[in-house]
Amino acid sequence: MTTAQLKSRVREMDLARQDALLVQADKAGGDLASVLDASGWTYDDLTYAKSKKKIWKSGKPTGLKDFKRLVDGVPLVSFFTGCGGMDLGFEQVGFENVAAFEYNEIFCRTLRKNRPSWKVFGPPFGSGDVSKYDDVVEALEPLIETPFDGIFVGGPPCQPFSIAANQRFSRSGENFKRVGFAHEKNGSLLFDYVKLVIRFKPKVFVVENVPGLRDLDGGAQLAAAIKLLEEAGYNVNKPTVLNAADYGVPQYRERLFVVGSRTNGEFKAPPAKDHVGCGSVLNKLPNGLPNHETRSHKAGSIERYMRLNYGQRDQLGRVDRLDPTLPSKTVIAGGTNGGGRSHLHPEIPRTLSVRECARLQTFPDDYVFLGPTARQFTQVGNAVPPVLAASLATSLARAYFNLS
């Protein structure tokens, strides 16, 4: 018997054993977790009916350590910081975080856990709410001068502008349409951020959001924000959409960036790279990684999942089996009351863990996400991939911060 024949025979035996365990779990009311535990198996021992048909054999994704330090301590203030994805990328290139504003207490805990030296303004030590202009000004005035010879970065909460967010709502519900700037709070946060840029006059600013921000209301609202910035003396570049997959991130993820400066530098989008399959980061994770607890699916779910082909969707669970040779579909944050639905692992019929999603987002394995699992998914799914941020930071450093 050849090696290939032997491997095929082992897979057949594993599938037969798996089918028997699923039948046993069905008889026990679907409690597959207990059945697996009693048999000495885990969810990671499960397999698809059609498995190992595609394998990513090319290069590794770009990592933060692949970026050079191009500036030395250029100060950065971030707003709507989330769990810090944008900040990690800028940090790698040499920017120094001097203040971070985040209103969600769990996200603030994650920031303080991973970067205890950062000044994080947010619960329980202040509100971190960018809409409270006077509070933000009071917090920043002792830390930075005006005009500020550094950079502001900010991504106002994007759910009002997101197509993906609306796909989670019923067509008959009030949340279905992209209400954008009509949203009672989040729709005006862009202008709250613009007001702070005009007040402190950073050398460079970045607005980050989903592409829907560019197109909402025929582009009128974003144009109004840009006009305010131009009237304040900024040269504002044309809004640019970057896909993370074009920059070595093993995930399809589009983000909109608006860059402006008080100098004559010229911002150019980072040069694109070849795409990297998600199998490059999802195959055989090291033992003991934080945030790598996987969901205990019922037997019925596993029975559906295991019949899927690569790229196929389970309509009932609304989850997709990933193709290891392609970048992952976009990691989703989920709404305010629940975590995102992670995709299905390409070779194990279960949803991804927080850590696996974080790898698709290019977070380092030692970056820890705090809070309930649902909130961990939200933090990861809301973030700008650090590698995409580092690619952007590299272009900004070269354009505006006097590199030789």
Secondary structure, DSSP 8 states (H G I E B T S, - for coil): --HHHHHHHHHHHHHHHHHHHHHHHHHTTT-HHHHHHHHT--GGG---SS-SS----S-----GGGS---SSSEEEEEES-TTSHHHHHHHHHTEEEEEEE---HHHHHHHHHH-TTS-EEBTTBS---TT-HHHHHHHHTTT--SSEEEEEEE----GGG-HHHHTTS-TTSTTSS--GGGSSSGGGHHHHHHHHHHHH-EEEEEEEE-THHHHGGGGHHHHHHHHHHHHTT-EE---EEEEGGGGT-SB--EEEEEEEESS--------------THHHHSS--TT-TT-------HHHHHHHTT--TT-EETTTTEEB--TTS-B-------TTS-----B-SSSSSB--HHHHHHHTT--TT----S-HHHHHHHHHHS--HHHHHHHHHHHHHHHS---
